[in-house]
Amino acid sequence: MEVGAATTAAADSTAANLLIFVPRADDPLAGGPAHAIDALLDGALSLLVAAGELTGKRGQVTVVHTLGRAPMTRVLVAGLGDPGAIDLERVRNATATAARRARALADGTLDVAIAGPPLDALDETDLAQAITEGLLLGLYRFDRHLHPKEAPKSISGARILGHDAAALAEGVRRGAILGEATNFCRDLANEPSNLLTPTEMAARAETMARDTGLEIQVLEESDAAELGMGSFLGVAKGSHQPAKMIILRHRGGGDEPGLALIGKGITFDTGGISLKPSASMVSMKQDMSGGAAVIAAIGALARLNAPANVTAIVPATENMPGGSAIKPSDVLTAMNGKTIEVLNTDAEGRLVLADALCYANHLGLTPLIDVATLTGAVAVALGTTTTGLMTNDDALGAEVIAAGAVSGEKIWQLPMFDDYDDLIKSPIADVKNTGGRYAGAITAAKFLEVFAGDTPWVHLDMAGTDDADKDSGATVRGATGVPVRTLVRWVLDRAAKQKESS
């Protein structure tokens, strides 16, 4: 769907659907597009307010058919709640919810009116970006393998109606890049694992690199062996599918090596010899969501011409219980020479990330952010709304949390006290790959910290936030695309700060 912008007044919209926003207030129609549309419809909105059917409550969408009294076919009125709490995230989610409601009613176009109250306190470029993201994210569907009897209804195009044409256009441009990147990530994560093998994941990364001007390198198993990536290759041993270490580079910031985005790329996780229960295995096609996120993020950074050097690294493989698979009690040697006692082959994500972190250090990249569906423990601790963050650099962690807050992706920091180190000590190797029953998300991060070394590093465990079981605002059922927008925002913010200080 194409999203555009115009300075057309809301009352002059000729779209099939016009979306306007109102706060929860004594007079939710005061000023702005709502007031103009109410007048155009001979007070129809005021009657709904008086009847208690239009309150401005957050999440409420009221549909009003114009019945020929106005150039648009219907008006959707989205509530934003308390006027003092209206922010970009509320607008993004309200837009997504209302757009799905419009699509469910009929095919057609959609105009979104933002000029005047209750949105006039928000920057118009940022507002246009958030609305564009809401449209693209909220209307996303993964239906490429469905063959419905009738074509599904669709919104054929959308426009954002505001004051400043240049500001609107820039917001739409940014929002489209971020929304499309997030949906690219969702497409990868939603794809069945028989279709998205490590080889296919690398092929899709190559296509994206070609389209965006990124450099790409794919290390084969023989290359990984020469580099000493015994931890990564240990996980790959049980699968007939060849493992791939996917490396993408965006060069936008001078001669320094730059920073690294590292994503777990387990295209299917059976648990290996430590086999998962069948009910726990169904969603394991999405165990490569971290890898998908960093591929999507670096693609967006290339399209945005980000003034930074960024390398994305994705160790991609299956975790299968084949005859050659690693076994509990085996010892692996990672690229940095550290030995690992494998107590549970289902703790494989940290094994592939260990060598990816070593490789990032080998390239001189700093700082490092890894993203992974790493532990069920993080979902037990934080639920399905919040990604867990662990770090060896609190200031760096704060930067990432702030980027998530602006992007509408919630992140919470968990502690990394030295006390947890003892939980991953092994009597026969330098480290073991599980730390026992308690603090599972933290001990997994403590394991990764061994391979990040002294390099500033953040670990994002999004095992609770990578998937949704229902539509809610800009989140739709299936893969969420978290934390693509956070990663992009963090890189851009960091580049802007470095420019200011230089």
C-alpha positions as a Python dict, from the first residue, in 0.01 Angstrom:
ca = {
    (1, 'M'): (0, 0, 0),
    (2, 'E'): (127, 344, -94),
    (3, 'V'): (105, 619, 167),
    (4, 'G'): (108, 981, 54),
    (5, 'A'): (51, 1325, 201),
    (6, 'A'): (-153, 1633, 118),
    (7, 'T'): (-256, 1966, 267),
    (8, 'T'): (-621, 1904, 179),
    (9, 'A'): (-871, 1997, 450),
    (10, 'A'): (-1043, 1706, 622),
    (11, 'A'): (-1386, 1822, 507),
    (12, 'D'): (-1269, 1810, 144),
    (13, 'S'): (-1150, 1449, 156),
    (14, 'T'): (-1291, 1230, -122),
    (15, 'A'): (-1151, 904, 16),
    (16, 'A'): (-1378, 614, 97),
    (17, 'N'): (-1268, 647, 460),
    (18, 'L'): (-1165, 952, 661),
    (19, 'L'): (-993, 894, 995),
    (20, 'I'): (-999, 1166, 1260),
    (21, 'F'): (-883, 1159, 1622),
    (22, 'V'): (-1053, 1286, 1938),
    (23, 'P'): (-950, 1297, 2306),
    (24, 'R'): (-1152, 1183, 2603),
    (25, 'A'): (-1286, 1518, 2720),
    (26, 'D'): (-1606, 1700, 2808),
    (27, 'D'): (-1617, 1815, 2445),
    (28, 'P'): (-1409, 1570, 2239),
    (29, 'L'): (-1508, 1750, 1917),
    (30, 'A'): (-1363, 2088, 2014),
    (31, 'G'): (-1157, 2230, 1728),
    (32, 'G'): (-967, 2052, 1456),
    (33, 'P'): (-1100, 1803, 1201),
    (34, 'A'): (-1365, 1663, 1436),
    (35, 'H'): (-1536, 2002, 1467),
    (36, 'A'): (-1530, 2054, 1089),
    (37, 'I'): (-1668, 1708, 1014),
    (38, 'D'): (-1942, 1745, 1276),
    (39, 'A'): (-2055, 2064, 1104),
    (40, 'L'): (-2042, 1896, 763),
    (41, 'L'): (-2260, 1611, 892),
    (42, 'D'): (-2517, 1843, 1050),
    (43, 'G'): (-2413, 1762, 1408),
    (44, 'A'): (-2414, 1383, 1369),
    (45, 'L'): (-2097, 1346, 1580),
    (46, 'S'): (-2241, 1571, 1853),
    (47, 'L'): (-2547, 1345, 1872),
    (48, 'L'): (-2321, 1044, 1926),
    (49, 'V'): (-2134, 1230, 2199),
    (50, 'A'): (-2461, 1319, 2370),
    (51, 'A'): (-2575, 956, 2347),
    (52, 'G'): (-2252, 833, 2506),
    (53, 'E'): (-2152, 638, 2194),
    (54, 'L'): (-1853, 859, 2112),
    (55, 'T'): (-1641, 922, 2419),
    (56, 'G'): (-1283, 958, 2297),
    (57, 'K'): (-1187, 659, 2511),
    (58, 'R'): (-851, 514, 2419),
    (59, 'G'): (-894, 230, 2169),
    (60, 'Q'): (-1251, 323, 2074),
    (61, 'V'): (-1328, 351, 1701),
    (62, 'T'): (-1667, 488, 1600),
    (63, 'V'): (-1782, 455, 1240),
    (64, 'V'): (-2018, 717, 1093),
    (65, 'H'): (-2160, 675, 742),
    (66, 'T'): (-2200, 1009, 568),
    (67, 'L'): (-2495, 894, 349),
    (68, 'G'): (-2412, 1143, 76),
    (69, 'R'): (-2382, 1446, 305),
    (70, 'A'): (-2005, 1470, 254),
    (71, 'P'): (-1752, 1377, -14),
    (72, 'M'): (-1611, 1082, 186),
    (73, 'T'): (-1814, 762, 229),
    (74, 'R'): (-1758, 712, 601),
    (75, 'V'): (-1578, 875, 891),
    (76, 'L'): (-1387, 676, 1151),
    (77, 'V'): (-1339, 854, 1484),
    (78, 'A'): (-1053, 711, 1689),
    (79, 'G'): (-1029, 785, 2061),
    (80, 'L'): (-692, 877, 2214),
    (81, 'G'): (-789, 895, 2580),
    (82, 'D'): (-665, 1158, 2826),
    (83, 'P'): (-545, 1468, 2635),
    (84, 'G'): (-242, 1495, 2862),
    (85, 'A'): (-128, 1142, 2771),
    (86, 'I'): (-152, 1166, 2393),
    (87, 'D'): (180, 1069, 2237),
    (88, 'L'): (310, 915, 1915),
    (89, 'E'): (261, 559, 2036),
    (90, 'R'): (-107, 621, 2110),
    (91, 'V'): (-153, 773, 1766),
    (92, 'R'): (37, 487, 1599),
    (93, 'N'): (-181, 224, 1767),
    (94, 'A'): (-506, 414, 1713),
    (95, 'T'): (-424, 450, 1344),
    (96, 'A'): (-356, 77, 1311),
    (97, 'T'): (-677, -23, 1488),
    (98, 'A'): (-892, 216, 1285),
    (99, 'A'): (-728, 114, 956),
    (100, 'R'): (-813, -251, 1020),
    (101, 'R'): (-1170, -150, 1101),
    (102, 'A'): (-1193, 42, 773),
    (103, 'R'): (-1053, -252, 578),
    (104, 'A'): (-1303, -489, 735),
    (105, 'L'): (-1591, -273, 612),
    (106, 'A'): (-1503, -242, 243),
    (107, 'D'): (-1229, -192, -12),
    (108, 'G'): (-1123, 167, -61),
    (109, 'T'): (-885, 447, 21),
    (110, 'L'): (-813, 610, 356),
    (111, 'D'): (-732, 970, 449),
    (112, 'V'): (-596, 1050, 796),
    (113, 'A'): (-655, 1407, 915),
    (114, 'I'): (-404, 1546, 1166),
    (115, 'A'): (-426, 1926, 1139),
    (116, 'G'): (-530, 2101, 1462),
    (117, 'P'): (-648, 1957, 1796),
    (118, 'P'): (-593, 1709, 1953),
    (119, 'L'): (-263, 1650, 1770),
    (120, 'D'): (-135, 2004, 1722),
    (121, 'A'): (117, 1973, 2010),
    (122, 'L'): (305, 1696, 1826),
    (123, 'D'): (571, 1757, 1562),
    (124, 'E'): (412, 1710, 1220),
    (125, 'T'): (702, 1510, 1075),
    (126, 'D'): (710, 1273, 1372),
    (127, 'L'): (333, 1248, 1361),
    (128, 'A'): (329, 1159, 991),
    (129, 'Q'): (598, 898, 1055),
    (130, 'A'): (403, 737, 1341),
    (131, 'I'): (81, 730, 1138),
    (132, 'T'): (256, 578, 837),
    (133, 'E'): (405, 311, 1061),
    (134, 'G'): (62, 248, 1213),
    (135, 'L'): (-92, 202, 870),
    (136, 'L'): (173, -35, 739),
    (137, 'L'): (211, -234, 1059),
    (138, 'G'): (-158, -252, 1145),
    (139, 'L'): (-266, -362, 796),
    (140, 'Y'): (5, -628, 761),
    (141, 'R'): (-111, -978, 673),
    (142, 'F'): (92, -1293, 613),
    (143, 'D'): (-136, -1469, 368),
    (144, 'R'): (95, -1579, 87),
    (145, 'H'): (14, -1946, 148),
    (146, 'L'): (-365, -1897, 170),
    (147, 'H'): (-604, -1948, -120),
    (148, 'P'): (-928, -1779, -12),
    (149, 'K'): (-1246, -1820, -214),
    (150, 'E'): (-1279, -1443, -236),
    (151, 'A'): (-1008, -1179, -252),
    (152, 'P'): (-962, -1023, 94),
    (153, 'K'): (-1068, -663, 140),
    (154, 'S'): (-788, -407, 126),
    (155, 'I'): (-705, -42, 173),
    (156, 'S'): (-574, 49, -171),
    (157, 'G'): (-398, 368, -67),
    (158, 'A'): (-373, 623, 212),
    (159, 'R'): (-292, 992, 258),
    (160, 'I'): (-204, 1196, 563),
    (161, 'L'): (-373, 1538, 562),
    (162, 'G'): (-188, 1814, 745),
    (163, 'H'): (-41, 2166, 724),
    (164, 'D'): (320, 2141, 602),
    (165, 'A'): (370, 1945, 279),
    (166, 'A'): (746, 1907, 324),
    (167, 'A'): (719, 1793, 685),
    (168, 'L'): (447, 1545, 597),
    (169, 'A'): (646, 1403, 306),
    (170, 'E'): (955, 1349, 520),
    (171, 'G'): (753, 1179, 793),
    (172, 'V'): (585, 952, 541),
    (173, 'R'): (924, 864, 389),
    (174, 'R'): (1073, 765, 726),
    (175, 'G'): (761, 583, 837),
    (176, 'A'): (738, 385, 514),
    (177, 'I'): (1100, 270, 542),
    (178, 'L'): (1057, 161, 905),
    (179, 'G'): (717, 4, 849),
    (180, 'E'): (837, -188, 544),
    (181, 'A'): (1150, -303, 727),
    (182, 'T'): (944, -431, 1020),
    (183, 'N'): (713, -614, 781),
    (184, 'F'): (1016, -763, 601),
    (185, 'C'): (1125, -900, 938),
    (186, 'R'): (774, -1031, 1000),
    (187, 'D'): (770, -1203, 660),
    (188, 'L'): (1094, -1386, 740),
    (189, 'A'): (981, -1491, 1087),
    (190, 'N'): (635, -1603, 973),
    (191, 'E'): (770, -1816, 689),
    (192, 'P'): (756, -2193, 752),
    (193, 'S'): (1096, -2344, 820),
    (194, 'N'): (1081, -2585, 525),
    (195, 'L'): (1073, -2275, 304),
    (196, 'L'): (1305, -2053, 510),
    (197, 'T'): (1617, -2264, 551),
    (198, 'P'): (1954, -2106, 637),
    (199, 'T'): (2030, -2106, 264),
    (200, 'E'): (1705, -1928, 182),
    (201, 'M'): (1757, -1679, 465),
    (202, 'A'): (2095, -1593, 315),
    (203, 'A'): (1939, -1564, -32),
    (204, 'R'): (1675, -1318, 92),
    (205, 'A'): (1947, -1117, 263),
    (206, 'E'): (2138, -1110, -64),
    (207, 'T'): (1832, -981, -249),
    (208, 'M'): (1779, -710, 10),
    (209, 'A'): (2148, -616, -6),
    (210, 'R'): (2127, -580, -381),
    (211, 'D'): (1814, -363, -353),
    (212, 'T'): (1960, -133, -84),
    (213, 'G'): (2328, -114, -177),
    (214, 'L'): (2458, -311, 121),
    (215, 'E'): (2773, -521, 109),
    (216, 'I'): (2711, -889, 182),
    (217, 'Q'): (2931, -1185, 267),
    (218, 'V'): (2810, -1535, 351),
    (219, 'L'): (3051, -1762, 537),
    (220, 'E'): (3004, -2130, 456),
    (221, 'E'): (3068, -2409, 707),
    (222, 'S'): (3421, -2453, 570),
    (223, 'D'): (3491, -2083, 625),
    (224, 'A'): (3356, -2105, 980),
    (225, 'A'): (3575, -2408, 1047),
    (226, 'E'): (3886, -2220, 932),
    (227, 'L'): (3796, -1941, 1173),
    (228, 'G'): (3756, -2188, 1460),
    (229, 'M'): (3382, -2140, 1510),
    (230, 'G'): (3335, -2471, 1690),
    (231, 'S'): (3040, -2350, 1897),
    (232, 'F'): (2837, -2239, 1592),
    (233, 'L'): (2928, -2550, 1394),
    (234, 'G'): (2848, -2773, 1690),
    (235, 'V'): (2484, -2668, 1674),
    (236, 'A'): (2480, -2715, 1295),
    (237, 'K'): (2609, -3074, 1308),
    (238, 'G'): (2267, -3233, 1357),
    (239, 'S'): (2108, -3080, 1046),
    (240, 'H'): (2126, -3175, 678),
    (241, 'Q'): (2077, -2806, 596),
    (242, 'P'): (2413, -2625, 561),
    (243, 'A'): (2474, -2349, 813),
    (244, 'K'): (2541, -1993, 695),
    (245, 'M'): (2704, -1701, 874),
    (246, 'I'): (2539, -1401, 706),
    (247, 'I'): (2728, -1070, 719),
    (248, 'L'): (2585, -741, 590),
    (249, 'R'): (2767, -406, 592),
    (250, 'H'): (2646, -49, 561),
    (251, 'R'): (2926, 202, 516),
    (252, 'G'): (2803, 551, 595),
    (253, 'G'): (3040, 687, 859),
    (254, 'G'): (3403, 712, 760),
    (255, 'D'): (3686, 463, 804),
    (256, 'E'): (3625, 318, 1152),
    (257, 'P'): (3501, -44, 1176),
    (258, 'G'): (3170, 68, 1323),
    (259, 'L'): (2914, -107, 1538),
    (260, 'A'): (2757, -452, 1519),
    (261, 'L'): (2400, -579, 1521),
    (262, 'I'): (2402, -955, 1584),
    (263, 'G'): (2092, -1173, 1551),
    (264, 'K'): (2021, -1534, 1637),
    (265, 'G'): (1927, -1720, 1319),
    (266, 'I'): (1798, -2063, 1425),
    (267, 'T'): (1556, -2133, 1139),
    (268, 'F'): (1404, -2423, 1330),
    (269, 'D'): (1473, -2540, 1684),
    (270, 'T'): (1377, -2894, 1783),
    (271, 'G'): (1591, -2867, 2094),
    (272, 'G'): (1839, -3110, 1942),
    (273, 'I'): (1909, -3424, 2147),
    (274, 'S'): (1745, -3241, 2442),
    (275, 'L'): (1424, -3261, 2242),
    (276, 'K'): (1144, -3014, 2311),
    (277, 'P'): (789, -3137, 2381),
    (278, 'S'): (585, -3131, 2059),
    (279, 'A'): (360, -2850, 2183),
    (280, 'S'): (664, -2631, 2245),
    (281, 'M'): (804, -2694, 1899),
    (282, 'V'): (523, -2549, 1687),
    (283, 'S'): (643, -2189, 1710),
    (284, 'M'): (1010, -2269, 1665),
    (285, 'K'): (1014, -2155, 1303),
    (286, 'Q'): (1042, -1810, 1461),
    (287, 'D'): (1362, -1887, 1648),
    (288, 'M'): (1540, -1681, 1383),
    (289, 'S'): (1346, -1364, 1467),
    (290, 'G'): (1657, -1193, 1607),
    (291, 'G'): (1845, -1258, 1284),
    (292, 'A'): (1549, -1132, 1081),
    (293, 'A'): (1540, -816, 1292),
    (294, 'V'): (1902, -721, 1234),
    (295, 'I'): (1879, -794, 860),
    (296, 'A'): (1569, -574, 837),
    (297, 'A'): (1726, -301, 1052),
    (298, 'I'): (2043, -268, 847),
    (299, 'G'): (1833, -259, 530),
    (300, 'A'): (1635, 32, 672),
    (301, 'L'): (1956, 208, 776),
    (302, 'A'): (2085, 179, 420),
    (303, 'R'): (1761, 323, 279),
    (304, 'L'): (1782, 609, 530),
    (305, 'N'): (2146, 676, 435),
    (306, 'A'): (2242, 649, 802),
    (307, 'P'): (2572, 831, 868),
    (308, 'A'): (2723, 532, 1049),
    (309, 'N'): (2918, 217, 976),
    (310, 'V'): (2708, -85, 1073),
    (311, 'T'): (2769, -457, 1036),
    (312, 'A'): (2492, -713, 1082),
    (313, 'I'): (2596, -1069, 1168),
    (314, 'V'): (2351, -1361, 1162),
    (315, 'P'): (2460, -1715, 1252),
    (316, 'A'): (2193, -1919, 1070),
    (317, 'T'): (2138, -2291, 1118),
    (318, 'E'): (1881, -2547, 1228),
    (319, 'N'): (1902, -2724, 1563),
    (320, 'M'): (1817, -3087, 1482),
    (321, 'P'): (1864, -3423, 1662),
    (322, 'G'): (2046, -3598, 1377),
    (323, 'G'): (2299, -3875, 1412),
    (324, 'S'): (2583, -3623, 1413),
    (325, 'A'): (2420, -3386, 1661),
    (326, 'I'): (2603, -3268, 1970),
    (327, 'K'): (2506, -3441, 2293),
    (328, 'P'): (2468, -3328, 2653),
    (329, 'S'): (2816, -3337, 2816),
    (330, 'D'): (2999, -3260, 2489),
    (331, 'V'): (3263, -2986, 2495),
    (332, 'L'): (3287, -2727, 2216),
    (333, 'T'): (3557, -2468, 2148),
    (334, 'A'): (3452, -2121, 2035),
    (335, 'M'): (3643, -1889, 1804),
    (336, 'N'): (3811, -1709, 2096),
    (337, 'G'): (3946, -2039, 2232),
    (338, 'K'): (3701, -2063, 2523),
    (339, 'T'): (3568, -2413, 2589),
    (340, 'I'): (3199, -2480, 2653),
    (341, 'E'): (3041, -2775, 2832),
    (342, 'V'): (2705, -2844, 2670),
    (343, 'L'): (2458, -2947, 2939),
    (344, 'N'): (2146, -2891, 2730),
    (345, 'T'): (2141, -2887, 2349),
    (346, 'D'): (1822, -2680, 2363),
    (347, 'A'): (2034, -2390, 2490),
    (348, 'E'): (2173, -2358, 2137),
    (349, 'G'): (2104, -1993, 2064),
    (350, 'R'): (2378, -1879, 2298),
    (351, 'L'): (2617, -2126, 2131),
    (352, 'V'): (2575, -1976, 1784),
    (353, 'L'): (2580, -1622, 1924),
    (354, 'A'): (2905, -1694, 2107),
    (355, 'D'): (3094, -1730, 1780),
    (356, 'A'): (2909, -1437, 1624),
    (357, 'L'): (3020, -1215, 1913),
    (358, 'C'): (3376, -1347, 1879),
    (359, 'Y'): (3368, -1268, 1508),
    (360, 'A'): (3244, -915, 1575),
    (361, 'N'): (3537, -865, 1812),
    (362, 'H'): (3767, -1014, 1549),
    (363, 'L'): (3648, -742, 1309),
    (364, 'G'): (3706, -471, 1570),
    (365, 'L'): (3338, -373, 1584),
    (366, 'T'): (3206, -174, 1880),
    (367, 'P'): (2963, -147, 2047),
    (368, 'L'): (2777, -476, 2002),
    (369, 'I'): (2405, -544, 2026),
    (370, 'D'): (2277, -899, 2000),
    (371, 'V'): (1911, -981, 1954),
    (372, 'A'): (1768, -1325, 2023),
    (373, 'T'): (1466, -1533, 2116),
    (374, 'L'): (1695, -1676, 2378),
    (375, 'T'): (1506, -1788, 2688),
    (376, 'G'): (1156, -1873, 2802),
    (377, 'A'): (1270, -1734, 3136),
    (378, 'V'): (1255, -1376, 3007),
    (379, 'A'): (888, -1421, 2918),
    (380, 'V'): (820, -1559, 3266),
    (381, 'A'): (988, -1250, 3413),
    (382, 'L'): (856, -977, 3182),
    (383, 'G'): (559, -1126, 2997),
    (384, 'T'): (485, -1074, 2629),
    (385, 'T'): (493, -694, 2621),
    (386, 'T'): (851, -620, 2724),
    (387, 'T'): (1191, -721, 2588),
    (388, 'G'): (1463, -797, 2841),
    (389, 'L'): (1794, -610, 2823),
    (390, 'M'): (2121, -711, 2984),
    (391, 'T'): (2450, -530, 2936),
    (392, 'N'): (2806, -478, 3050),
    (393, 'D'): (2765, -102, 2996),
    (394, 'D'): (2470, 64, 3169),
    (395, 'A'): (2502, 388, 2970),
    (396, 'L'): (2481, 192, 2645),
    (397, 'G'): (2183, 0, 2778),
    (398, 'A'): (2008, 327, 2864),
    (399, 'E'): (2055, 444, 2504),
    (400, 'V'): (1882, 134, 2371),
    (401, 'I'): (1597, 158, 2622),
    (402, 'A'): (1543, 524, 2524),
    (403, 'A'): (1537, 432, 2154),
    (404, 'G'): (1277, 167, 2231),
    (405, 'A'): (1059, 413, 2420),
    (406, 'V'): (1051, 651, 2122),
    (407, 'S'): (981, 361, 1884),
    (408, 'G'): (698, 219, 2093),
    (409, 'E'): (890, -100, 2181),
    (410, 'K'): (913, -160, 2558),
    (411, 'I'): (1249, -272, 2698),
    (412, 'W'): (1344, -340, 3061),
    (413, 'Q'): (1692, -391, 3207),
    (414, 'L'): (1771, -697, 3418),
    (415, 'P'): (2073, -709, 3652),
    (416, 'M'): (2412, -858, 3566),
    (417, 'F'): (2566, -882, 3912),
    (418, 'D'): (2891, -1075, 3950),
    (419, 'D'): (2707, -1314, 4182),
    (420, 'Y'): (2552, -1480, 3877),
    (421, 'D'): (2892, -1576, 3730),
    (422, 'D'): (2923, -1885, 3948),
    (423, 'L'): (2604, -2029, 3796),
    (424, 'I'): (2771, -2086, 3457),
    (425, 'K'): (3104, -2220, 3581),
    (426, 'S'): (3189, -2571, 3463),
    (427, 'P'): (3423, -2821, 3633),
    (428, 'I'): (3553, -2947, 3297),
    (429, 'A'): (3539, -2643, 3064),
    (430, 'D'): (3570, -2265, 3080),
    (431, 'V'): (3193, -2222, 3090),
    (432, 'K'): (2875, -2428, 3068),
    (433, 'N'): (2577, -2340, 2850),
    (434, 'T'): (2305, -2346, 3115),
    (435, 'G'): (2294, -2201, 3464),
    (436, 'G'): (2020, -2403, 3627),
    (437, 'R'): (1662, -2326, 3721),
    (438, 'Y'): (1696, -1974, 3855),
    (439, 'A'): (1762, -1644, 3670),
    (440, 'G'): (1760, -1822, 3335),
    (441, 'A'): (1753, -1506, 3121),
    (442, 'I'): (2040, -1356, 3320),
    (443, 'T'): (2261, -1665, 3318),
    (444, 'A'): (2213, -1689, 2941),
    (445, 'A'): (2332, -1330, 2915),
    (446, 'K'): (2621, -1407, 3150),
    (447, 'F'): (2725, -1683, 2910),
    (448, 'L'): (2722, -1438, 2618),
    (449, 'E'): (2918, -1183, 2820),
    (450, 'V'): (3212, -1425, 2821),
    (451, 'F'): (3231, -1394, 2442),
    (452, 'A'): (3154, -1022, 2420),
    (453, 'G'): (3459, -969, 2639),
    (454, 'D'): (3548, -611, 2726),
    (455, 'T'): (3364, -464, 2425),
    (456, 'P'): (3061, -252, 2521),
    (457, 'W'): (2768, -486, 2461),
    (458, 'V'): (2391, -510, 2498),
    (459, 'H'): (2189, -828, 2483),
    (460, 'L'): (1817, -811, 2394),
    (461, 'D'): (1617, -1121, 2482),
    (462, 'M'): (1291, -1093, 2291),
    (463, 'A'): (1161, -1446, 2338),
    (464, 'G'): (847, -1298, 2493),
    (465, 'T'): (790, -1020, 2240),
    (466, 'D'): (872, -1180, 1903),
    (467, 'D'): (520, -1318, 1855),
    (468, 'A'): (163, -1208, 1928),
    (469, 'D'): (-150, -1423, 1955),
    (470, 'K'): (-392, -1144, 1857),
    (471, 'D'): (-414, -806, 1686),
    (472, 'S'): (-360, -509, 1914),
    (473, 'G'): (-283, -165, 1775),
    (474, 'A'): (22, -175, 1550),
    (475, 'T'): (92, -534, 1657),
    (476, 'V'): (-78, -807, 1457),
    (477, 'R'): (-110, -1178, 1516),
    (478, 'G'): (210, -1366, 1437),
    (479, 'A'): (561, -1227, 1421),
    (480, 'T'): (583, -875, 1566),
    (481, 'G'): (902, -744, 1402),
    (482, 'V'): (1044, -637, 1739),
    (483, 'P'): (1298, -470, 1778),
    (484, 'V'): (1366, -346, 1422),
    (485, 'R'): (1253, 12, 1483),
    (486, 'T'): (1444, 32, 1813),
    (487, 'L'): (1769, -75, 1647),
    (488, 'V'): (1731, 178, 1367),
    (489, 'R'): (1645, 458, 1609),
    (490, 'W'): (1942, 372, 1832),
    (491, 'V'): (2189, 383, 1543),
    (492, 'L'): (2048, 714, 1414),
    (493, 'D'): (2047, 871, 1761),
    (494, 'R'): (2402, 755, 1826),
    (495, 'A'): (2521, 894, 1492),
    (496, 'A'): (2352, 1228, 1564),
    (497, 'K'): (2520, 1254, 1907),
    (498, 'Q'): (2859, 1173, 1759),
    (499, 'K'): (2808, 1443, 1497),
    (500, 'E'): (2717, 1699, 1764),
    (501, 'S'): (3026, 1617, 1969),
    (502, 'S'): (3269, 1625, 1676),
}
